[in-house]
Amino acid sequence: MGRLRIGVIFGGRSEEHPISVKSAREVADNLDTEKYEPFYVGITKDG
């Protein structure tokens, strides 16, 4: 069986943008890539 593809959406226009980016990095660092194939969608501060 193949790996499950999951999307990690981060960023955005709010004041929480830097925290969202940091959280996405944590996900990337800790995700079991033998089970999951992540793809990342970053949203700029301008939207």
MMTF fields as JSON, N, C-alpha, C and O atoms, coordinates in Angstrom:
{
  "mmtfVersion": "1.0.0",
  "mmtfProducer": "UNKNOWN",
  "numBonds": 187,
  "numAtoms": 188,
  "numGroups": 47,
  "numChains": 1,
  "numModels": 1,
  "chainsPerModel": [1],
  "groupsPerChain": [47],
  "chainIdList": ["A"],
  "bondAtomList": [4, 2, 8, 6, 12, 10, 16, 14, 20, 18, 24, 22, 28, 26, 32, 30, 36, 34, 40, 38, 44, 42, 48, 46, 52, 50, 56, 54, 60, 58, 64, 62, 68, 66, 72, 70, 76, 74, 80, 78, 84, 82, 88, 86, 92, 90, 96, 94, 100, 98, 104, 102, 108, 106, 112, 110, 116, 114, 120, 118, 124, 122, 128, 126, 132, 130, 136, 134, 140, 138, 144, 142, 148, 146, 152, 150, 156, 154, 160, 158, 164, 162, 168, 166, 172, 170, 176, 174, 180, 178, 184, 182],
  "bondOrderList": [1, 1, 1, 1, 1, 1, 1, 1, 1, 1, 1, 1, 1, 1, 1, 1, 1, 1, 1, 1, 1, 1, 1, 1, 1, 1, 1, 1, 1, 1, 1, 1, 1, 1, 1, 1, 1, 1, 1, 1, 1, 1, 1, 1, 1, 1],
  "groupList": [{"groupName": "MET", "atomNameList": ["N", "CA", "C", "O"], "elementList": ["N", "C", "C", "O"], "formalChargeList": [0, 0, 0, 0], "bondAtomList": [1, 0, 2, 1, 3, 2], "bondOrderList": [1, 1, 2], "singleLetterCode": "M", "chemCompType": "L-PEPTIDE LINKING"}, {"groupName": "GLY", "atomNameList": ["N", "CA", "C", "O"], "elementList": ["N", "C", "C", "O"], "formalChargeList": [0, 0, 0, 0], "bondAtomList": [1, 0, 2, 1, 3, 2], "bondOrderList": [1, 1, 2], "singleLetterCode": "G", "chemCompType": "PEPTIDE LINKING"}, {"groupName": "ARG", "atomNameList": ["N", "CA", "C", "O"], "elementList": ["N", "C", "C", "O"], "formalChargeList": [0, 0, 0, 0], "bondAtomList": [1, 0, 2, 1, 3, 2], "bondOrderList": [1, 1, 2], "singleLetterCode": "R", "chemCompType": "L-PEPTIDE LINKING"}, {"groupName": "LEU", "atomNameList": ["N", "CA", "C", "O"], "elementList": ["N", "C", "C", "O"], "formalChargeList": [0, 0, 0, 0], "bondAtomList": [1, 0, 2, 1, 3, 2], "bondOrderList": [1, 1, 2], "singleLetterCode": "L", "chemCompType": "L-PEPTIDE LINKING"}, {"groupName": "ILE", "atomNameList": ["N", "CA", "C", "O"], "elementList": ["N", "C", "C", "O"], "formalChargeList": [0, 0, 0, 0], "bondAtomList": [1, 0, 2, 1, 3, 2], "bondOrderList": [1, 1, 2], "singleLetterCode": "I", "chemCompType": "L-PEPTIDE LINKING"}, {"groupName": "VAL", "atomNameList": ["N", "CA", "C", "O"], "elementList": ["N", "C", "C", "O"], "formalChargeList": [0, 0, 0, 0], "bondAtomList": [1, 0, 2, 1, 3, 2], "bondOrderList": [1, 1, 2], "singleLetterCode": "V", "chemCompType": "L-PEPTIDE LINKING"}, {"groupName": "PHE", "atomNameList": ["N", "CA", "C", "O"], "elementList": ["N", "C", "C", "O"], "formalChargeList": [0, 0, 0, 0], "bondAtomList": [1, 0, 2, 1, 3, 2], "bondOrderList": [1, 1, 2], "singleLetterCode": "F", "chemCompType": "L-PEPTIDE LINKING"}, {"groupName": "SER", "atomNameList": ["N", "CA", "C", "O"], "elementList": ["N", "C", "C", "O"], "formalChargeList": [0, 0, 0, 0], "bondAtomList": [1, 0, 2, 1, 3, 2], "bondOrderList": [1, 1, 2], "singleLetterCode": "S", "chemCompType": "L-PEPTIDE LINKING"}, {"groupName": "GLU", "atomNameList": ["N", "CA", "C", "O"], "elementList": ["N", "C", "C", "O"], "formalChargeList": [0, 0, 0, 0], "bondAtomList": [1, 0, 2, 1, 3, 2], "bondOrderList": [1, 1, 2], "singleLetterCode": "E", "chemCompType": "L-PEPTIDE LINKING"}, {"groupName": "HIS", "atomNameList": ["N", "CA", "C", "O"], "elementList": ["N", "C", "C", "O"], "formalChargeList": [0, 0, 0, 0], "bondAtomList": [1, 0, 2, 1, 3, 2], "bondOrderList": [1, 1, 2], "singleLetterCode": "H", "chemCompType": "L-PEPTIDE LINKING"}, {"groupName": "PRO", "atomNameList": ["N", "CA", "C", "O"], "elementList": ["N", "C", "C", "O"], "formalChargeList": [0, 0, 0, 0], "bondAtomList": [1, 0, 2, 1, 3, 2], "bondOrderList": [1, 1, 2], "singleLetterCode": "P", "chemCompType": "L-PEPTIDE LINKING"}, {"groupName": "LYS", "atomNameList": ["N", "CA", "C", "O"], "elementList": ["N", "C", "C", "O"], "formalChargeList": [0, 0, 0, 0], "bondAtomList": [1, 0, 2, 1, 3, 2], "bondOrderList": [1, 1, 2], "singleLetterCode": "K", "chemCompType": "L-PEPTIDE LINKING"}, {"groupName": "ALA", "atomNameList": ["N", "CA", "C", "O"], "elementList": ["N", "C", "C", "O"], "formalChargeList": [0, 0, 0, 0], "bondAtomList": [1, 0, 2, 1, 3, 2], "bondOrderList": [1, 1, 2], "singleLetterCode": "A", "chemCompType": "L-PEPTIDE LINKING"}, {"groupName": "ASP", "atomNameList": ["N", "CA", "C", "O"], "elementList": ["N", "C", "C", "O"], "formalChargeList": [0, 0, 0, 0], "bondAtomList": [1, 0, 2, 1, 3, 2], "bondOrderList": [1, 1, 2], "singleLetterCode": "D", "chemCompType": "L-PEPTIDE LINKING"}, {"groupName": "ASN", "atomNameList": ["N", "CA", "C", "O"], "elementList": ["N", "C", "C", "O"], "formalChargeList": [0, 0, 0, 0], "bondAtomList": [1, 0, 2, 1, 3, 2], "bondOrderList": [1, 1, 2], "singleLetterCode": "N", "chemCompType": "L-PEPTIDE LINKING"}, {"groupName": "THR", "atomNameList": ["N", "CA", "C", "O"], "elementList": ["N", "C", "C", "O"], "formalChargeList": [0, 0, 0, 0], "bondAtomList": [1, 0, 2, 1, 3, 2], "bondOrderList": [1, 1, 2], "singleLetterCode": "T", "chemCompType": "L-PEPTIDE LINKING"}, {"groupName": "TYR", "atomNameList": ["N", "CA", "C", "O"], "elementList": ["N", "C", "C", "O"], "formalChargeList": [0, 0, 0, 0], "bondAtomList": [1, 0, 2, 1, 3, 2], "bondOrderList": [1, 1, 2], "singleLetterCode": "Y", "chemCompType": "L-PEPTIDE LINKING"}],
  "groupTypeList": [0, 1, 2, 3, 2, 4, 1, 5, 4, 6, 1, 1, 2, 7, 8, 8, 9, 10, 4, 7, 5, 11, 7, 12, 2, 8, 5, 12, 13, 14, 3, 13, 15, 8, 11, 16, 8, 10, 6, 16, 5, 1, 4, 15, 11, 13, 1],
  "groupIdList": [1, 2, 3, 4, 5, 6, 7, 8, 9, 10, 11, 12, 13, 14, 15, 16, 17, 18, 19, 20, 21, 22, 23, 24, 25, 26, 27, 28, 29, 30, 31, 32, 33, 34, 35, 36, 37, 38, 39, 40, 41, 42, 43, 44, 45, 46, 47],
  "secStructList": [7, 7, 7, 3, 3, 3, 3, 3, 3, 3, 3, 7, 1, 1, 6, 6, 2, 2, 2, 2, 2, 2, 2, 2, 2, 2, 2, 2, 2, 2, 1, 7, 6, 6, 6, 3, 3, 3, 3, 3, 3, 3, 3, 7, 6, 6, 7],
  "xCoordList": [0.85, 0.0, 0.898, 1.921, 0.507, 1.299, 1.073, 0.221, 1.849, 1.724, 0.498, 0.12, -0.105, -1.256, -0.772, 0.052, -1.276, -0.902, -1.731, -2.95, -1.053, -1.755, -1.252, -0.078, -2.147, -1.781, -1.608, -2.405, -0.566, -0.312, -0.395, 0.478, -1.444, -1.666, -1.205, -1.562, -0.4, 0.153, 0.304, 0.262, 0.481, 0.67, -0.63, -1.399, -0.863, -2.097, -1.864, -0.741, -2.929, -2.849, -2.903, -2.728, -3.132, -3.293, -1.955, -0.89, -2.041, -0.837, -0.162, 0.988, -0.858, -0.338, 0.496, 0.907, 0.752, 1.491, 2.798, 3.014, 3.686, 4.955, 4.766, 5.543, 3.749, 3.477, 2.992, 3.357, 2.175, 1.699, 2.853, 2.889, 3.792, 4.968, 5.796, 6.26, 5.975, 6.739, 6.039, 6.698, 4.725, 3.972, 4.123, 4.252, 4.109, 4.288, 5.674, 5.831, 6.679, 8.032, 8.055, 8.706, 7.345, 7.272, 6.615, 7.069, 5.548, 4.887, 5.871, 5.982, 6.588, 7.554, 8.633, 9.037, 9.093, 10.166, 9.707, 10.518, 8.422, 7.941, 6.996, 6.567, 6.67, 5.748, 6.448, 7.592, 5.764, 6.305, 6.186, 5.122, 7.288, 7.254, 7.205, 7.085, 7.298, 7.076, 5.583, 5.186, 4.763, 3.309, 2.626, 1.59, 3.205, 2.546, 3.435, 4.653, 2.81, 3.497, 2.917, 1.864, 3.591, 3.038, 3.284, 4.277, 2.349, 2.613, 2.209, 1.225, 2.973, 2.831, 2.287, 2.723, 1.318, 0.715, 0.904, 0.252, 1.8, 2.063, 1.258, 1.175, 0.67, -0.09, 0.696, 1.041, 0.976, 1.77, 0.989, -0.218, 1.682, 1.025, 0.045, -0.868, 0.236, -0.678, -1.884, -2.81, -1.873, -2.987, -2.74, -3.576],
  "yCoordList": [-1.174, 0.0, 1.24, 1.275, 2.253, 3.477, 4.396, 4.159, 5.422, 6.412, 7.291, 7.55, 7.737, 8.621, 10.047, 10.552, 10.703, 12.095, 13.006, 12.863, 13.937, 14.902, 16.298, 16.492, 17.257, 18.648, 19.384, 19.232, 20.176, 21.015, 22.458, 22.933, 23.136, 24.519, 25.423, 25.218, 26.437, 27.308, 28.727, 28.984, 29.633, 31.047, 31.809, 31.574, 32.723, 33.498, 34.943, 35.353, 35.696, 37.136, 37.613, 38.805, 36.745, 37.173, 37.465, 37.204, 38.01, 38.269, 36.972, 36.988, 35.864, 34.553, 33.897, 32.747, 34.593, 34.034, 33.363, 32.204, 34.046, 33.398, 32.135, 31.187, 32.125, 30.948, 29.79, 28.637, 30.1, 29.08, 28.46, 27.246, 29.287, 28.786, 27.883, 26.822, 28.31, 27.505, 26.164, 25.128, 26.183, 24.946, 23.994, 22.785, 24.529, 23.69, 23.051, 21.899, 23.795, 23.22, 22.07, 21.051, 22.239, 21.17, 19.925, 18.805, 20.125, 18.997, 18.302, 17.076, 19.089, 18.525, 17.726, 16.661, 18.236, 17.57, 16.29, 15.401, 16.191, 15.081, 14.113, 13.13, 14.365, 13.504, 12.205, 12.222, 11.107, 9.804, 9.677, 9.343, 9.946, 9.949, 8.544, 8.393, 7.523, 6.163, 5.894, 5.041, 6.623, 6.455, 7.556, 7.321, 8.76, 9.919, 10.607, 10.682, 11.101, 11.889, 13.305, 13.573, 14.194, 15.533, 16.421, 16.277, 17.346, 18.45, 19.719, 19.745, 20.753, 21.98, 23.099, 23.303, 23.82, 24.951, 26.168, 26.301, 27.052, 28.261, 29.432, 29.651, 30.177, 31.371, 32.573, 32.653, 33.507, 34.677, 35.611, 35.455, 36.57, 37.568, 38.424, 39.02, 38.484, 39.235, 38.408, 38.924, 37.137, 36.258, 35.547, 34.757],
  "zCoordList": [0.0, 0.0, 0.0, 0.684, -0.771, -0.853, 0.336, 1.193, 0.35, 1.424, 1.179, 0.036, 2.255, 2.188, 1.957, 2.72, 0.91, 0.641, 1.539, 1.636, 2.187, 3.023, 2.69, 2.372, 2.767, 2.526, 3.843, 4.77, 3.907, 5.075, 4.587, 3.86, 4.992, 4.574, 5.702, 6.862, 5.351, 6.384, 5.865, 4.662, 6.808, 6.458, 6.615, 7.548, 5.688, 5.701, 6.091, 6.385, 6.089, 6.26, 7.704, 7.956, 8.631, 10.02, 10.677, 10.118, 11.869, 12.661, 13.095, 13.534, 12.977, 13.368, 12.266, 12.418, 11.173, 10.034, 10.454, 10.099, 11.201, 11.577, 12.418, 12.303, 13.25, 14.082, 13.211, 13.442, 12.218, 11.301, 10.516, 10.321, 10.068, 9.346, 10.258, 9.841, 11.49, 12.453, 12.706, 12.789, 12.827, 13.045, 11.863, 12.054, 10.647, 9.456, 9.461, 9.054, 9.92, 10.023, 11.023, 10.794, 12.126, 13.13, 12.542, 12.778, 11.779, 11.122, 10.189, 10.197, 9.383, 8.437, 9.154, 8.688, 10.277, 11.022, 11.718, 11.977, 12.02, 12.843, 12.138, 12.742, 10.902, 10.172, 9.769, 9.316, 9.934, 9.536, 8.017, 7.495, 7.315, 5.852, 5.254, 4.038, 6.093, 5.59, 5.419, 4.625, 6.165, 6.094, 5.288, 4.667, 5.298, 4.7, 3.672, 3.833, 2.627, 1.614, 1.679, 1.1, 2.372, 2.545, 1.335, 0.623, 1.121, 0.212, 0.941, 1.68, 0.722, 1.501, 0.629, -0.503, 1.192, 0.504, 1.393, 2.429, 0.98, 1.748, 1.222, 0.014, 2.128, 1.78, 2.282, 3.461, 1.38, 1.74, 2.651, 2.834, 3.211, 4.057, 3.263, 3.833, 1.949, 1.084, 0.663, 0.036, 1.006, 0.68, -0.613, -1.053]
}
